[in-house]
């Protein structure tokens, strides 16, 4: 089956955050986009490495860490560049392993100044530790902590020149994220059965 034309959204970078559980080999992926018309892959990686904090991932079971970033400029010609992040900021700051359900996800909603599905986004953080899930509700203390961390991350990335955005592959547009919301209810993502897989 022939491939379609490349996705071109000028000035936008697609970043795949790749999670890995070294104990059992399970993997998961989160995707976010960032806009900077004069940006570079190395500049974006540097900004992410400086501004990501462990508090953003508090819900994720401590067996998981982000071990790889795949950065793709959506200019239609540049290749994907793999980067290997290091440091304590790339995994949870919660130090107890209570187990996790494969499909359970904490949701971070990405909101813009525009309406419609092309202007909204969600990050489904994988492998929620059992300590934070109670009958489908997300622990309020962890939610508040993560809310602060994500709000600070969006502001810090914007100050670095790389603005978190929602990019639409269908409409070939992007909208800058104005607010983030860590939701109070857990989500079940069916695709995680395939993405949280053993190697």
N, C-alpha and C positions, 0 to 999 in steps of 0.2 A: 504494500500500500504506500503510495507516494506521500512524502511529508508535505505539509502545507507551508506557506511562506513564513519566515521568521516573524515573531512578535516585535514590533517596533513602537516603543513609547519613549521618545527622546528625553534624555536626562534621568531616566529611572533605572535603578539597579534592583534586580530580583536576588534575594538572599535566602538560601535554604539552610536552616539551622538543623544539623543532623545529630540526633540523640543516639547514644549507644550505652547499653548495659553490658559492662565487661564480664559480669558474673554469668549471664545466660545467653549473651549474644543478641538480645532483642534490640530493635532499632525503631526509631520514629523520626518524623520530619515536621518541622514548622517552617512556613514560608512568610517572609515579610518583604516589603518593597520600600526603597528609600529614594528620594529625589534630590539631585544636585546637578544642574546643567553643566557645571564645569568640574564635576567630581571625577575621581579615579577609583579603581578597585582597591589599591593600596590605601588611599585616603579613607575610604569607607571602612575597610577592615580596622584601621587604626582607631577610627572613631568608635566603632563597635567595641573593640577591646578596651577602650578607655571608659565607655559609658554603660556597658552592661553591668548589672550587679546581681549577686547571688539571690537577693531578695525577690527578684523578678520570677524566679523559678521555685519559690518556697513550696509550692504544692507538689512538685515532682519528687517521686521517691528517690532517695539518695543513691540508689544503685545506678542511676542514669546521669550522664553528663553530655554536654554538647562537645563533641570531639572534632567536628569538621564544619566549616562553612563553605558553601558553593555560591560564588558571587557571579552573576551574569548581568552585564550591561545590556539593556533592552534596546540596543542600537541596530540590531539586525545583522551585525558582522562580527562582533567580538565574541571570543569563546568564554566558556565558564571557567573561572579561576578557583581552584580549591585552596582554602586557607585552614591552618591548624591552630585553633585558639588554645591558649593555656592559661592557667590561673584559677583561683578559687571561685571567681565570678561566673564560671560557666557551668555550675551545678548548684543545687539547692543549698541554702544555709540552715536547713533543718537537719539535725544530726542524729535522728533515730529512724531506723528502718522498721516500719510496721506492715510491710507488704503493700501490694497495690493490685487493682483490677485493670486488666489490659485496656478495656474500652473507656474507663472513666477519664474524663478530661475536665480540667478547669478552663473556663472561657474568659478570654480577654477580648472585649468588643472594641473595634476601631471605628470611630465616628468622625465624619467630616462635616463640612458646612452645606453639603448637598444631599438630596434625597435620592432614593432608588437603590437597587441592589449593587449597581456599579460603583456606588459611593459609600458602601459599608463593607467592613471586613471583620473577621474573627480569627483569633489564634487559639487553637485547641491544644493546650499544654498536656502532654501525655502523662500516663502512669501516676495518677494522683495517689499520694500516700494515704493509707487507710485512716490515719489520724485526723485527716481533714475532711472526710466524707461521712455524712450522717444522713441516711435515708434520702439521698439525692441533694442534700443541702451542703454548701461549702462552709467550712468553719469560718465564723465571722472574724475572729482575730487574724487568721491567716489571710483572709480576704482583704482586710484593712491594710495589713502590712504590704501585701502585693500591690494594692492600689497605689500606695505611696511610691513604691519602687518603680512601677510602670509610668506613673505620671512624671516622675523625675527623669526617667529614661527618655521619654518623648521630648522633654524640654532640653535635655543635654544633647541629644542628637541634633535637634534643630539649631542649637547654639554652635554645634560643630559644623553646620552647613549641610548636613544630610538629614532631610526631613522625612519622617515616617509617613508613608502614603498608602492609599488603596489604589491599586492599578487594575484596570479592567482589560482582560485579554480580548473580550468580545468587542468593546467599544474603542479600544486603543487609546484610553484616556487614563489620567490619574487625578486623584484629589488628596490634598494634604490632610493628615489626621489632625483634628483639633482637640479631641478628648479621647481618653481610653477609659473603659469601665471593666473592672474585674467583677464578673457576675457572681451572684450569691447562690445560684443553682449549678450543680454539676451537669455535664452533658455526656451523652453516649454517642460516640462517633463510630459508625459501623466500619468505615474504612480502616480504622485502627487495627482491626483483626488482621489485615494484611500488612499494614505498615509496622506494627509492633511484632516483628517476626524474628525468628532465629536465623542466624547465618548458616 
